[in-house]
Amino acid sequence: MGPLIPNGIIPEDWNYIIAILIGLAFGYILEASGFSSSRKLAGVFYGYDFAVLKVFFTSAVVAVIGLYYMDYLNWVDISQLYVHPTYLWAAIIGGMIMGVGFLAGGFCPGTSLCAVAIGKIDGMVFTLGLIIGIFIFSESFSALEPFFEGSNLGNITLVDTLGISPYWIIFVFTIIALVAFAFSDWVRSKVKKVFY
Amino acid sequence: MKDKKQQNRHVYWNPYFGGFLLGLLILFTFYMTGRGLGASGALKSSVVTMVNTVAPTHAQNNTYYSKFIKEGESPMNNWLVFEAIGVLLGAFLSGAFTGRLKLKVQHSPKITSKRRLIFALAGGLLFGLGAQIARGCTSGAALSGMAVLSTGGFITMMAIFGTGYAVAYFFRKNWI
């Protein structure tokens, strides 16, 4: 039963080879979806291109339905999967800083790597900025540590937070995604086209 | 008009198709490794490695760097670093097949290259900082988090997009 590598079904030696192959597919999908272009990415915030919203939510819905279905079939044990921990205020403030960074820079870390790979100089400068940002965070860690380690709610999921069945959460999430897709198409039809 | 057509040569995948494949990839990654995808982690390893090479004592005395330094093993010896190498290769291949490999600064015709690069640097800096505070970026925290219904993943996703919409007005000249 999955996950395969942690349970020793596929030997640990394969881990890095699988990492490169997964990365290869990740980079290919992002670039082919147009995520190496900052102007396409930024479109989601101005209503002229909703590729980010569509790719992002389609993939989240496919992944979460798939994982819970595989758990139902006993192919994977969902309780063994790594759940990103919730440090409430760090998640909110960190996300807000990333939001401003996105509007200023037009990329996120994964998409900037794709931009670097196809020769976008703005992507390279953004990546340099990422490195400087990580460096600043690390150097000022002792000052930020109480905030960074504070408000730790553990590895919780929406099932714990809302106290309802995961199947209902996934169902509602899927409906929200579908409504968002329809709404985004409507907005796009009202907004002036931007060519890039 | 023909020029404009040439400029708009961005024949990308249908976003639902791309999203569907990305969803399958996230599924496969969790099935294989028990964890999700990531992007900023590899850059963090790079920073740790650089600092540890230039100033090892300083790195070992810093509470944050020292979390990622192990005796006799490079911080680059990390799953996310190998994954990031794959991302670069994959994006390069996609760009090569579609004729998108080109050294250039992409920016709105309303702004200069210089302005674009200054904002890219500042934006990258903020994104790097924010991704460390939130323990992951759009890939590691938001996308992979949402795939396992992580509360923190949803919160980070809403914080990124919500703030993005809130400040979009101030950056409009750069994009539209």
Interface residues (C-beta under 8 A of the other chain):
Chain A: G2 P3 L4 I5 P6 I10 N15 Y16 I18 A19 I20 L21 I22 G23 L24 A25 F26 G27 Y28 I29 L30 E31 A32 S33 G34 S36 S37 S38 R39 K40 A42 G43 V44 F45 Y46 Y48 F50 A51 K54 V55 F56 F57 T58 S59 A60 V61 V62 A63 V64 G66 L67 M70 W75 V76 I78 Q80 L81 Y82 V83 H84 P85 T86 Y87 L88 A90 A91 I92 I93 G94 G95 M96 I97 M98 G99 V100 G101 F102 L103 A104 G105 G106 F107 C108 P109 G110 S112 L113 C114 A115 V116 A117 I118 G119 K120 I121 D122 G123 V125 F126 T127 L128 G129 L130 I131 I132 G133 I134 F135 I136 F137 S138 E139 F141 S142 L144 E145 F147 F148 L153 N155 I156 T157 L158 V159 D160 T161 P166 I169 I170 K192 V194 F195 Y196
Chain B: K4 Q7 N8 H10 Y12 W13 P15 Y16 G18 G19 F20 L21 L22 G23 L24 L25 I26 L27 F28 T29 F30 Y31 M32 T33 G34 R35 G36 L37 A39 S40 L43 K44 S46 V47 V48 V51 N62 T63 Y64 Y65 W79 L80 F82 E83 A84 I85 G86 V87 L88 L89 G90 A91 F92 L93 S94 G95 T98 R100 L101 K102 L103 K104 V105 Q106 H107 S108 R116 L117 F119 A120 L121 A122 G123 G124 L125 L126 F127 G128 L129 G130 A131 Q132 I133 A134 R135 G136 C137 T138 S139 G140 A141 A142 L143 S144 G145 M146 A147 V148 L149 S150 T151 G152 G153 F154 I155 T156 M157 M158 A159 I160 F161 G162 T163 G164 Y165 A166 V167 A168 F170 F171 R172 N174 W175 I176
